[in-house]
Structures are given as structure tokens and as C-alpha cells.
Amino acid sequence: MQLIQALGASALVALRRCISRNRRDCQFSHFSPACPGPVRGPGGPRWRSMVRAGLLFLVCCWGPLGAWAQGPGRVAGRITGPAGQALEGISVVEQSGRFAALSGPDGRFALDQLPLGPYTLITRGLGQQEARRAVLLSAEAPTATADFVLAPSTHAMQEVEVLGRKETTYKSDYSLVGTRTATDLIDVPQSISTVTKELMADRQAYRLTDVVKNVAGVTQYSHYDDFTIRGFRNGYESGFRLINGLRSGFSYGNAFTQAPLTVNLERVEVLKGPGAALFGDINPGGTVNMVTKKPLAEARQALAFSTGTFNTSRATADFTGPLGGQKNLLYRVNAGYEKTNTFRDVNDTRSLMLAPTVTFLVTDKTTLNAELVYAHSDGYLDRGLPIKSNDLYGAPRAFTLSQPSDYFRTSTYYLNASLNHRFTNWLSFNASYLDFTYNEDLSEHRTLNSYDNSDPAKPANSVMNLRYFDRRAEEYTKNLSAYFVLSRPTGPVQHKVVAGADYIRFNTDRESAMFEARQQLVTTVAGGAVSQRVVPLQFDLNKPSYEIRDPNTYVRRPTPQFFTDYINSIYHTTGLYVQDQLALTPRLGLLLGARYELFADERDYGDGLANVPQTKFLPRAGLTYALRPHLNYFASYSAGFRPLKPEYVRFPARYGRSEAFSPETSYQLETGLKGEFFDRALFATVAVYQIVKRNQLVNTGSLTADGAPVYRQNGQARARGAELELTGNLLPNLSLNANYAFTHTRVLEADLAAENGQPLANAPRHAAGFWAKYTFLTPGLRGLGLAVGGNCVGRRRFENPSAPLDGGPAAWAYWPGYAVADVAVFYTVNRFNLHVNLNNVFDKYYFVGGYDYFRASPGAPRNFLATLGYAL
């Protein structure tokens, strides 16, 4: 008898584990790897037949016990979500474990043949919070009704994101970038902004630069993968992009000229302020994390074809589902192709992305994920708009220095793999690896960052000096991260401890090479005599010339030292970190974290292999307090650190400075409120902060005689600001993304005395964005949707001072502020969707950013994009 009961109890426990696996991803995929079919949704009948068979087995095993359990009592009810939707596959278990049932497609369940008496019913569902209900069955009332309304779980979350998200709104409930484990945004004591794939699709944002207008406090620094976040530049040498929480090569080194495609992105997250305690050398303004799409356990297919202004043609595809009958092997393939002339002259571009992903549910405790992404672009490197005679609008925004014989071909490859293994229900191990390669083949004519005003017959600042580059280069970024997650209480305090290490390595291909020229050998024949002369490469902005150029006539310069330094760039860094999320009371949470960063390079400086070590201890602390349900107050402190390229420390004279540059350090203090409203459909954040950055490295725009950039370093820069952000749904058919940021920046202790008191470059004091989509529900207009939005950005200071044409001291100029309006119309019938976006409705001539008069970044004129899509 005891053996039979034990076997039955074990089977029930196994069944309950299969049903209520503690993973948030199962909520999205409706799939449990311990079972051969979906929990709910498509394929449900197969799963229900399995459950019925399992329950029949239990009844057989519990024969004698079942005879004892006969009785007239019955408990029935319905299980729904917050919006009233039926929840299928939720287990309802009597507290002793003797009786259990599953909710059906309509959310209803029933427990029959219950002996009379008191019972406590417990619900357990994939990604749903546990709920309890007490009922009493008596001779007078042998039946009872027990309805449950379940909220999404804040605990059953992925620690490494390996399964796809199934929500289809602008709101993302959780993030991994704030704590390295999936945590509700409301419970992270630091601002995090999220742009989901649904918002990116509605705005037809094809590149990362199209996404930032939806994020408070983030604007474009230039037209490259180059942003301003909370007043500080994030791009080139001052930032990089994370992919699934791992450091990539995007926005760093030469790769920053290519903004990543969004074809395979599930969402884009921005962690505001330094994230160094988690990710190491981070820019103080914030960290951009790109989360890629993961497989789903149910088959889905989507195709879209687009056409638009600038001879744009585009196609995207997204296929996902299970492979094989066991459904423990899932796949997803994303692909995209675009051909466009862009709005810039001599700048047509073709881009291709292929991104296959596989998830292997090895056991109910072990999950593996691997994705291989290939992206290729073939076009021109747009160096920006040259400003003629200091007149910002003196040339059309399509004006360019590129020549028809120029080209820019890039290829990006990366392999991302992750492992999650759960030893127990309180201890797990997570490991991730990213191998990122960026390759470029470049031939370009670009500005030398100077004008030739030697001819008085020509207007000042109208003849630009050029330099020619022919460059072959490849960069490698490798990132390995491993950490343990331990969730245990100590008395009344619940802990969630993360402890681990990162290893990052960056190097360039030693076979990289560069050809540079600033002069041309001109041969003339007159009267049978041949003569040659050397002339500088120049471009007359009033008489532009576009032709196929022959670089064989250019005068080659010696390989500059700064490119030799680039080829020899090998650095590695190891970070050791620990973090504890403490639930001190049901309302009060505390986060404590620290990281020790060990940065070093590998370089032969001519006297044997040596390195320039740079180390830093990086603390982090924060708290959250629930003022009321779904409304939290938060406050935090976080430190930042960015080591410099070793040559800036070892050989500062090569970069225009007599003494060694110092590593950059920073900190942020932040406080505010986070809340969920309208039945938790709308997420809101209000935050105020102060960021201080020391030893800020500034590119002066000037070049050394060798052609290297000249840098200076400011002792201190400060940003203070406030942000408001709303994302989600006001109504089920009204989606909203709105943001506003006030940012007051100030340069303190500058190398250049005139810069003291100035705002930081490309940091607007005011910036706002808005997007609202309304879908009609009335029968005559069903399927029709309208959207309106736009963004406005205040004026921003040039990176470098400019000399006035009429003489006098150099002073900083400003990019004018701007406001741009966008609209869209949607129409859905069956599985087809027609989607038309009209951007910059009033054809505003504006600048998204730039560096100086040599390199301005104009925004696109009025343009449209029409898309026909099919989804199954």
C-alpha cells in the first residue's frame, strides 16, 4: 500500500513539475521539455491526452487510496488572467497533493469525488503567480466554486534568455540587462528603457539608429552607430553594444560606422547610467543591449515586402517552431535584405542579414541555445555633409564628398551560445559565449578636416582639403561569461545572489593594411612636352565633381603610426563580480553589487612584450520600496570605468599630448518612481539623476602631422537631468510610447579653458519623442489602424570650436533644434497586413548631430515606406 502511494505521489510530483516548471520562457512558448507536446495553444489536444493518461495512471496506482477518497464533494471554477482571458494548462492542486486537475481551453477546471471537509487549493502555472483559495465542503453545501485571477509571475523567469517572447505589445515586463537575471523592470533600482520588436515594426525601424527616438534621454551623436545617452557620447572609443548581455564589436573601433540591423532583434534595452558593476568598462550615460529573437515552441511564419522613397526595396522573413516530434529542438530563422539609394548622393547601399537560431531543451534542467548571425553591407561610407562657408543650409542635404569609384563593403559574423543548468530549485549555472568578427574593405575620399582659403577669388571655407583611404581591416571581439545564481532565504530575508566572471578579448588582424594619400600626381601634355606636378586632393563645394578616380596617380604616404597602433591592438580584461538582490520585507528590496576589473594589453613596444595594466573596483547599490501595488520608489548609486587604449598612456605624444592620459571614471546617483497602470498594461518611469565623469577624453578634430587624431582630456564633466517615459497600452486598442528628457550638462576643469562651463557636445537640454497607434474596433472599420508620432530635439553644441569667417576667436557653433512629425496607416485583413509610414511629414531640413563644419549629419527628408506582410 505504501509502495503504491509512493509511486502515485512520485508520478504526480513529476507531472506537477512538468506543468509548473519554474521558467518564464515556458509562458511564452507554451512548452515544457519534460512533456512531448505543447501545454496549451496549438497542439493542445495531444498534451491533454497525455495528461489524461497520466491521471489515469495515478488513479490505477492509487486504487485502495482512491476507494477511500470517494465522496460526494465537488469544486469547480475558472482560471483567467488580468485581462479576463482564459488560462489553459494551469494545475489546481489540493494542498495535501491528493487531488489535482488542469484547466481546459476555456480556463475551467473541476475536482470531483472529494470527501467532505476543508480544502486549500493552490494554482501552479507556467509564468503565473501562485494563488491559494480555501473552500469548505459540507453536507449542506457539498459543492463549491473557486475562481482564480492570476497575475504574471515575477519569479519564473529565464536567467539566460533562450526561448522567445510571445507578447505583442510595446511593453516588456522584464529585462536581464539590469541584474543579469530576468527581473521585472519595476523591481530594478535603475532606469531601463525598452523598445520591443512590435514598436520597431510599427515604426519600420530597420537600423538601430532608427530606434533611439523612442528612448528618453537618448539622441544621435552622429549618423553612425553613435549616440548621446544622458549627455555623454556612446560610440567609437566611448561605448559599445551588448548582444544578449555580452560585449560585441558594434559601435567600437571601425565598426561604429555601421549601425546594426534590427531584423533579428526582439527588443533593444538601454540601462541608464554606468553598468560597470555588471559589464565592466561602460560609458557613464548608459549601456545599449540588443536582445535577439529566440525560438518559439509553436510554428510561426512571417514574410514582409517593402518599397519606398529613395528607390528602397526590402524583404524580411521570420520562421520559428519545433523540429522533430519530441519538440525539444526548436529553431528560428530571421532574414532581411534591403537595397536603397538613401537620401545622400553617391551612397546607394545593399544589406543582407541571415540569422539562424537553435534552442535545445536537453532536460527539464538543462537548456542550450546557439545562434549564428551573418550581415553584409555593400555601399559607400558616408562621412557626412560638409558645410559650405559656415552656412549650415548652404548645401542640399544630399551633398557628399564620396566619388563613384569609392566603395565600402563590410561583413559581420557572430556566434552566440548560452547554457542554463539548474542543479536545484535554488541553484543554477549560466554560461554564455560570443565570438564577434567585423571585416571591412574600404576605398573612400573624405575630408582632411580643413579648408583651403589660399585663393582670395574663392569664397572662404568653400574648398575642402581631402584625404584618400584604401583600407582592409578585420577586428575580433570574444566574450565569455559564466555565473551562478543562488536563491535562498536567511531567516525572513530572501536572497538572490549572482556571482561570476567575464573574460573579454579584442584584437585586430595583423594583415590589416591601409593606403593613405593627400596629394595627386597630375600629368599634362603641352606641345609634345610632358610635365608632372603634385597637387593637393581638394573638393570645391561650389563646383562639385563626381567621377571615377584613379588612385594610382595618388601620392602614397607612409603607413601612419596610429594605424600601426591599431593593428597591434590586443587587449583583454577580466571582471569578477558578485551581486545580491535582497527582499528585506514584502515592500523593501535592496541590491548590492561589486566588480573588480583587471584590464591589460599585449604589445611589443620595441623593448619586449609588455602591458599597461588598468584595474578598478566598481561598487553598485540600490533600493526599491513599494509605495502601493505596482508603484515603486527607487534610488541607486553606480560607478563607471573606461580604460584607455594603452598607447594613450605609453605614447601620448603620438596623439597630441605631452603627458599620459588617465583612465576615465564616473558615477551616477539616481532616484525616481516606476509604476504599472491601466491593469498593468502601461509602464511608466520618472527619474532624476546626476552623473559625474572624470578624465573625459575629447577628440579635437585636429590631426597630427602623422595623421593621428589629437585628443585633449577634461578633468570633470557633469550631467544632471530628469526623464519621463510611458510605454504600453492606454486601451487594448491604443498603444503608446512617449518620452521626455531634460538634460543639463556642464564641462568642468577643461583642458581647453574656453570650454569650461560649456554644455557637453551633442547633448540637447530638451528632447522628446511620441508615438501613438489606434486600431478601430467598430465593424465598418475593423482592421484599420492609424498612428501619429514624432520627436523633437533641442540645439546641441558642436564637438569642436569653429573660426568665424570675419576673424576673431574661435567659438562653438550649435546644431539647431528640430521637430519632426511622422504618421502611419495600418490595415489588417485575415493574415495580411498593409502598413504605410510617412516620415518627416513637413519635410524639415534638420541635423541629427555631427562633429563640426566638416562632418555634419543631416536627417532624411520626407519619405515613405509601404509594407505588405503575411503572418501565420
N, C-alpha and C positions, 0 to 999 in steps of 0.2 A: 504493500500500500504506500509506504513512504517512498519507495523507488519510483512508483508510478507518478506520485505527486511531484517528486523532484524532476522527473523527465518533463512533465507538463509545465512546471514552473520555468524550467530552463528554456523550453520551446517558446513560452510566452515572453520571456525576457529577450530572447533573440528576435522575436517578432517586434517587440516594442522598440528595440534598438534600431531595427531596420526602418521602423516608421519614424522614429524621433531622433535620428542621428543629429548630433549637435553641430550642424554646419549650416551656415546661412546660404551656401550655394545651392543646397537642395531646394530651398524655397524658390529659387529662380529656375532650376532645371526640372523640378518635379521628379527627381530620380534619386534612387538610393542604390548604391553599388552592391549592397548585400542582397538585393532583390532583382529578378530578371526583367522587370518592366517598369513603366512609369508609375508613380504613386497616384497621380491624378492628371487630368487633361488627356490628350491623345494617347491611346493605348491603355486607358484606364480599365476596360473590361478584363484585360489579361491580368492586371495586378489584382483586381478584385477577386478573380477566380483563384489566384494564388492565396489570397488572404482567407477565402472561404475554405480552401483545402487545409490551410494551416490551422484554422479554428476547429475544423472537423477533427484534425489530428489531436488537438488538445482535448476535445470532448471525449474522444476514444481513450486517451491516456488517463483522463480523469473519470473513468467510468464509475467507480464507487463513490468518488467525491461528488460527481455530477448527480448521482441518485440522492445524496444528502442535500444538494443545493436546490432541488426542485421546490418551487414555491409560486404563489400567485402574483408576486410583485413585478412591476414594470416601470422603467424610467426611460422616457424618450425626450428628444429635443432637437434643436437645430443649432449648428455652429456657423457663424458668419464673421466676416471681417469688419473693420471700422466703417467701411462704406456700405455695409449691408450685403456684400457679395457672399455667396455660399462658399464654404471651405470644405473641400473634399480630402479624404485621406487623413483626417485628424483622428488620433486614437483617444478614446474615452475609457479610462481605466479606473475601476473601483480601488480605493486606497490599499486594500489588502492584496491586490493583484489577482483576486479570484475571478473577476468578471471584466470583460473588455469588449469594446465594439469600435468600428470605424465609421466615420461619417461618409455618406454617399455623395453623388454628384450634386444633389440639392442641399447638401450640408446636414441632412438629417441622420440621426442615429437612434438606436434603441437597445436597451438592456432588458432582456426578458427572463422569466423564471427566477426572479430574485426572492429569496426569503425575506419575510417582513423584518423591518428593523432600520436603524440609521445607517446611512452611507455617505462617504465623501468621494465625489467624482473628480478626477484630475484629467485635464486635457494635455496632450503632448503632440505637437505638430512640427513639421519641418519649417523652421524660420518663424514660429509663432510663440508668443509668450505663454507660459504655463498658466492655466486658470483652474480654480477649485470651486466646487459647489456642494453644499451639504443638503441632503434630502432625507426625508423620513417616510418610510412605507409602513402603514398600519392597516389593521383590519377595516377601519373606517375609510382610509384613503390608500388603497393598495397600488395606485399608480401616481406618478409624479412627472412634471415637466421641468426640464433643466436646459435652458437655452444659454449659449455662450457667445460672447462677442470678443474675439481675440485680437490683440494688438501684435504687430510685427515684433519679433524677438530682437532684443539688443545684445543677446549673448551668443546665439547660434550663428556665428559669423565666420567667414573664412579668415584664416590667418595669412595664407598666401592665396591670392585670387586666382583660382584655376577653373571655375565654372562661370558661365555668363550671367549677366543681369537681365531679367525679363521685364522690369518696369519700363514703361513707355512714356515717362513724363520728364519735365525739365528738372525735377528734384531727385537728387541722390541721397539716400538715407545715411550712408556710411562712407568712410574713407579709411584707407590704410596708410596714407602719407603722414598723418598726424601722430600716430603711435606705433607704426609698423604692424599693427594688427587691426582688423576691421572693427572700428568703433563708430558709434553714432556721432555725426557731426556735432550734435548739441552737447556731447559729453567731452569734447576735446577742448582744452583751455587755450586755444589759439585759433585765430580766424582761418578758415579754409573755404575757398570758393570752388564750385564745381560747375562745369559745363558738360552736360550729357550729350550723347550722340543724337538724341531727339532734337535738342536745340540746335546742334550743329547742322543737322539735316534740314530743319526748317529755315535756317539762315543760309543754307547751301555753302557752308564754310569748308573749303577744300584744303586749306593750309592752316597751320597753327596761328599765323598772323591774323587770320580772319576770326579767330575765337576770342581774342583778348578784349574786344569791345564789350563782351558780356561779363567781364570780371571787374569788380570795384577795385580801384587803385592800380590797375594795370593798363598801360598805354604802350604804343610802339615808340621805341627809341629811334628806329630807322625802319626801312622796308625789309631788312634782313630778319633772321630769327633773333631779334634784338629788342628787348622790352625795357620799359621803366616800371618797376614794382615798388610802390610806396616811396617814390622819389629816387631810387637807386637803379643804376643800369644793371640789366641782367642779360648778358650776351657777350660773345667773343671771349675776352680774358676775365670777365667778371660774372660768369654764370654758365650753367649747363642744364640740360634737360634730363630728368629721370624718366626711365621707361619701367613701369611696374615697380617703382621704388629703387631701381638700380641706375647707377650713373651711366649715361650714354655719351656718345661723341657729338650729339646735336648741340648746336649753339656754342661750340668750343673750337678754338683753332680755326682752320679754314672752313670747317663745316657750318659755321654760323651764317654763311651767305645763303644757305638753302633751308628755308622753313620746312619742317616736316609736314607730310601729308596726313590728313585726318581719316583716310579711307578705312584704316583698321583700328580706329580709336573708339573705345567705349565711352570714355569721358576724359576730360582734362581737369586736373586738380591744381590749385595754387595754394600752397601753405604760406601764409603771410608771415613775414619776419624771418629771422635766422632759423634754419632747421638743422644747425650744425651738430646738435647733440644726437641727432639720428643719422645724418647723412654726411657729416664731415665738412669739407671746405665749401660753404654755401654763401651766396651773396646775401647781404643783410635784408634786402627788400622782400625776398621770398623765393620759393622753390616751385618750379613747374614740373608736375608729374603727369606723364601720359600713360593712361591705363588702356591696354589693348583689349580687343574683343576676344572673349573666351567661348568655347563651345557650349551649346545647349543640348539637353538630353532629348529634345523633340526636334523633328525635322522642320527646318525653315529655309526658304529661299527668297531672295530679293534681288531684283535687277532694276537698274535705272539708267536712262539715257538722257543726256542734256545737250542743249545748244544755246548759244547766246552771243552777246556782243564780242567784238574783237576776234571774230571767226573761231569762237570757242566750241569745241566738241568734247564731250565727256561721257564715259560709261563706267559704272561701278556694279559690283556683284558681291553678294554676301550669302554663302551657303553654310548651313550647320546642321548637325544631327548626330545620331549614333551610327557606329559602324559595327556590323555583326549582330547576331541575335541576342547575345548576352547584354548588350548595351552598356558595357563597362569601358568601351573605347569610343570616344566622342571626337568629332572633328569640326573645324570651322575654316573656311577659306574666304578671304577677302581679296578683292582685286579691283584696281582702278586704272583708268587711262584717260589722259587729257591732252588735247592739242589746242593751243591758244596762241594768238599773236600778241596778247597782252595790250595794254594801252600805251606801251612805250615803243617808240620806233626801233627797228632792228633788234627785236627782242622776242621773237617767237620761240615758244618752248613746248616741248613734248615730255610728258612724265608718265611713268608706269610704275605700279606697285603690285606685288604679289605677296600674300601673307597667309600661308597655311599654318594652322594650329591644331595640335592633338592633345587631348586630355585622356589619361589612362587611370581609371578608378581601380587600382590594384586590389585593394581590400576596403573594408569599411573604415580602416585606419590609415591607409596609405594612398596618396594621390600624386600623380606625376603630370606635369604639363610641359609641352615644348612647342615653340613657335619659331619659324624661320621667315624672316622678312627681307624682301629684296625691293629696292626702289631705285629707279634710274631716271635721270633728267638729261635732256639734250637741248641746249638753247644757248643763251648768252648770259654773261654775268653783268647784271645791271648795277653800275656803280652810282646811280643816282643822277639827279638833274643838276647840271652846272648853272649857277646864277649869273646872268649877264649884267655887268655894270651895276652890281648891287641892287638890281631891281628884281624882287622875288618873282614877279609875274612877267618879267621881260621876255621869257621864252615859253613856248607852249609846254604843257606838262609831258608831252610825248618826246620832247627833245632829248637826245642822247649822244654820248661820245662813241658808242660802240660802232664798229665797222662791219660790213657784210662778211668779211673774211674771219671775223672773230668767232669763237665758239667756247662753250662751257659744258662739259659732259661730266656728270657726277654719277657715282653708283654707291649706294649704301646697302650694307648687308648686316643683319644681326641675328644671332641665335640667342633666344631667351628660354631658359629651362628652370623649372621650380619643382620642389619636392616638399610635401607636407606629410609628416607621420605623427600620429597620435599614440603615444605609449599608453596613457591612461586618460581618463576624462579630465585630468587636471595638468597633464604634462605633454607637450608636443615639441617636435623639432621641425624647423623650416630651413630650407636652403634654396638659394636662387643663384643663377649664373647668367651673365650677359657678355657676349663676345661681339663687339661692335667694330665694323670696318667702314671707313669713309675713303673713297677714291675719287680723284679729280684729274681731268685733262683740260687745261685752260689755255686759251690764247685770247688776249684782250688788249685793247687800248683804253687807258684810264688816266685820270688826272694825276699830275705831279703835285697837286695841292698848291699851285702858284699860277699867277698871271704874268704875261709878258707885256709890260707897259712901255717898252722902249720906243715904239713908233708913235710919235705925237699925232700922226694923222688918223690913228685909230682910237675909238673911244676907250677910256680906261676900263680895265677888267673885262675886256671882250675877247682877248686872245689868251687861250689857256695852254699852259705847258703840259705835255703828255709824257707818260712812260708806257712802255710796252712790256707785257709779261707773257712768257710762254712757260707754263709750269705743269709738271707732273708730280703728284704727291699722293701719299696714302697715309692714313692715320689709324691707329688701333687703340681701342679702349676696352679693357677687360675688367669685369667686376664680379667678385664672388662674395656672397653674403650668407651667413649661417647664424641662426639664433634659436634659443629655446624659449618657450612660453610656459610659464607656470602659474596656474590659478588655484590659490589655496587661501583659506582664512587663517588668521591668527586671532583667536578669540572672536570678538564681534567685527573685526576689520577684515574685509575681503581684499586680497592682493591679486594683481595680475602683473607678473614680473616678466620682462623681456631682457634677455642677456645674450650677447653675441659679439660677432666680429665681422668687419668688412675688409676686403682687400681690393684695391683698385690699382691698375697699371695702365699708363698711357705711353705710347711711343710712336715714332714715325718710321716710315720705310727708309732705310739708308740709301735706296736707289732713287729717292725723290730728287728732282732736278729743276732748275729754273734758269731761263734765259731772260735777261732784262736789257732794255735799250731805252735811251732818251734822245738819241740823235740818229739821223739818217744820212747815208752817203748818196748824194744826188749827182748823177752823171748827165752832162749836157754835151751836145754836139753842135758846133757852130763853125761854118766854113771849112768843114773837114777836120777841125781840131776838136779833140775830146778833152773835156775838163771835168774835174770832180771837186765837190765841196761838201763839207759836213754842215748840216743844218739841224737845229733842234726840232724834235717832234712837237708840233703845235696844232691847235684846232681853233679856227676863227669862228666864234659863236655867231657872228653876223653873216658869215659866208660858209655855212657848214658843208663839208664834203664827205660823201659816203661812197667808198669804192673798195675794191679788192686790193688789199695791201700786200706787198711782198716783204716779209721780214728779213729776207736775205740781204736787203740793202741797208738794214739797221746796224748800227754800231754796237756791238755787244759789250756789256760791262762785265767786269769780273764778278764771280758769284759773291754776293754780299755776305758779311759776317752774320747778319741777323738770320739769313736763310741757313747758313751752316749751323747756327744755334738751333734752328727749327728742326733740321734733320737729326741733330743729336739729342732731341728732346726725349728723354726717358725718365719718367718719374713713377714712383709708386708710393702708396700711402696705406697704412693700416689703421683702422679705427676699432677700438674696444669700447663697448658701451653697455650700460645697464639702465633699465627704466622700471619703475614700479607705479602702477595705477592702483590707488587705494580708495576703496569705498568705506570712508570712516563712519558715515551714517547713511540712511536711505537718501538724504539730501546732499550731503557733503562729500565731494570727491577731491582727491589730491593726486597730482602727478609729479614725480621726482625722477630726474634722469641726468646722466652724465656720460661724456665720451672723452676718451683720450686719443688724440690724433697724432700719428707718427708719420710725417711726410719726409721723403728723401728722394734724391735723384741718382742717376747712374751716368756719370760723364767723365771722359778723359779730358781734363783741362790742359793737357800738354805736359803734366808732371805726374802722370799715372792716374789710375781710376780714383775718383774722389766723389764726395757728395756734399750737399749743403742741407743738413737736416733742419727741419722746422717742426716743432711739436707744440701742442696746445691742449689744455684741459678745458672742456666745454660743458658747463652745467646748464640745466634747464629745470624750471619748476612752474607749476600751475595749479589752480584750484577751480572747481565748479561748485556752485550752490544752487539747488533747485528752489527758486522763489515760489513757484507753483508748478503743477504738472505741465510739462513741455515748455517751460520757460526757465532758463539757467543764466545765472550770473557767472562770469569767468574772469580770471586775472592770471597773468603769466609773466615769466621772465625767461629769456633765451639768449644765449651767447652765440656769436658767429666768428668765423675764422676763414681766411683765404690765404694760403701760402702763395708766394710769388714764384715765377719761373726762376730757377737757380741762377741763370745768367744775370738777372737783375740784381742779385745780391753779390755775385762774384765779379761781374764786369759791368758795373753801372755806367761807365763812360761810353760804352757802345750804344747806350740809349739816352745820352744827353745829360747825365747827372754825374757829379763828382764824387758823391758818397753813396754807399749802398742803400738801396730801397729796403723798406721794412715791410714785413707781412701785415696784411690788413686784419683788423679785429673789429668787432661790433657787438652791440647788444640791443635788445628790444624789451620795452615794458609795454604791456597791452592789457586792456580791460574792456569789458562790454557785456552785452546780452545776446543770447541766442534763444530763439523760440520757434515752435511749430504751431501753426494756426490753421483755421478752416479744416478742422478734423485732420490735422497733421499733414495737410496737402501742400501747405506753403511754409517754406523755411525762411527765416529772417535772421540777419545778424546786424548788430550795431556795435561798433568798436572804436575805441580811441587808443592811440599808441604814441610812443616816442622811440625812435631808432637813432643811435649814435654810431658812426663809423669812424675809425681812426686809420690814418695812413692810406687814405684813398688815392689809388693810382689813376692819373689822368693823362690821356693821350692829347698832346698839344696840337696835333695835326701837322707839325713840322717834321722834317726828315733830317737825319744826319747826312754828312757827305757820302756815307756808305749806303744811304737809302733806308736806314732803320728808323722806326718811329721814335720821336723824342717824347719822353714822359716827364711829368712832374708829380709830386705827391703832396696832398693836403693833409695837414695834421689832424683835422677833425671836420666831419660833416654831420649835419643833424636833420632829421625829418620828424615832424610832428603832424598828426592828422586824425581824421575821423572818417569812418566809412559806414554806409548803409547798403544792405543788399537784400533783395527779395527774390526768391526763386521757387516756382511751383505752380499751383493752381488756386485761383480765387473761387472758381466754379469748376465742375468737372469738364466743362467745355470752354473754359477761359484760362489759358496758360500765360504765365508772366515771368519775365526776367527783368529786373530793374536794379540799377546800382548808382550810387553817387559817392564820390571821394573828394574830400578836402585834404590837400597835402601842402604843408608849409615847410619848405626846405631852406637850409642856410649853410653856406660854406664858412667854416671857422678855421683859423690857423692855416691859411693857404700858403703854398709855395710862392704863388704869384699874388703880391699884395693887393692888386686891383680886384682879385676875386673874392676877397674877404667880404662877407655879408651878402654875396650874390646867391640866388637860388641855384640848386643843382641843375645841371644840363638836362634838357628834355624832361623836366619834372613839372607838369602843369599844376597850378594851385587848385583848379577845379576840373573835374572830369565826371561824366555821367553817361549811362547807357540805358536803353529801354527797348523792350520787345514784348509785345502782347499779341496772342493769337486767339481768335474767337471762332468756334465752329458752330454753325447753325444746327439746331435740333428740330425745327419746325418741318413738317413733312415736305412742303414745297421746296425747301432749301437744304434738306438733309444732304450731307456730304460736302457742302460748301463751307470754306473757311477763309477768313481774312486776317491779315497780320499787319501791324504797323510798328515801326521802331526807328531807331537811330542812335547816334551818340554825339556828344559834344565834348570838346577838349579845350581848355584854356591855353593861353600863349605859353611858349616854352623857350628857354634860353638856349642859344647856340652852345655847342661844346667848346668852341674856341672863339676868341675875340677877333673882330674884323677891323681893318683900317678904313676910315671914311675916304671917299674919293677926293674930297676937298682938303685933305690934310687933317692934322690934329691927332690926338692919341687914339689908339685902338680901343674899341669898346665892344661889348657884346650886343649882338642883334637877337631878335626873337622871331620864332616861327609864330605866325598869327594864330589865334584861336579859331575854332571852326565848329559848325554844327551840320550834321549830315542826316538826312531823313531817308528811310527805307520802307518799302511796302511789299506785301506778298499776297497772293491769292492761291487757295488750295481747292481742289475738287477731287473727291474720292467716290468711286463707284465700284462696287464689288471689291476686287483685289487690285484695282488700278487706281493710280493717283497721278493727277496732273498738278504741277507745282511751278508757279512763275514768281520770281523775285525781281523787283526793280530797285536798284541801289542808287544812292545819291540822286534822289528824285529831282532836286533842283539844280543839279549839275554844278555843285560847289567846287571851285578851284582851291584846294587846301593841301597842307603838308602834314603827313602823319608824324614826321620827325626829320632827323638828319643831323649832320655834324657841323657843317659850315657852308659858305657860299660855293664850295667846290662839289659838295655831296649832299644835296637836298633829297628828301624822299616825298614826292608828291603822292596824293591819294588818287584813286581811279575816278574818272569822270562818270557821268550817268551811264549805267549799263544794266542789262537784264540777263537772266538765265532761266530757261524753261526746261523742266524735267518731267519726263514720263516714267513712272515707276510701276513695278509689279511686285507684289509680296504674297507669298504663300505660307 
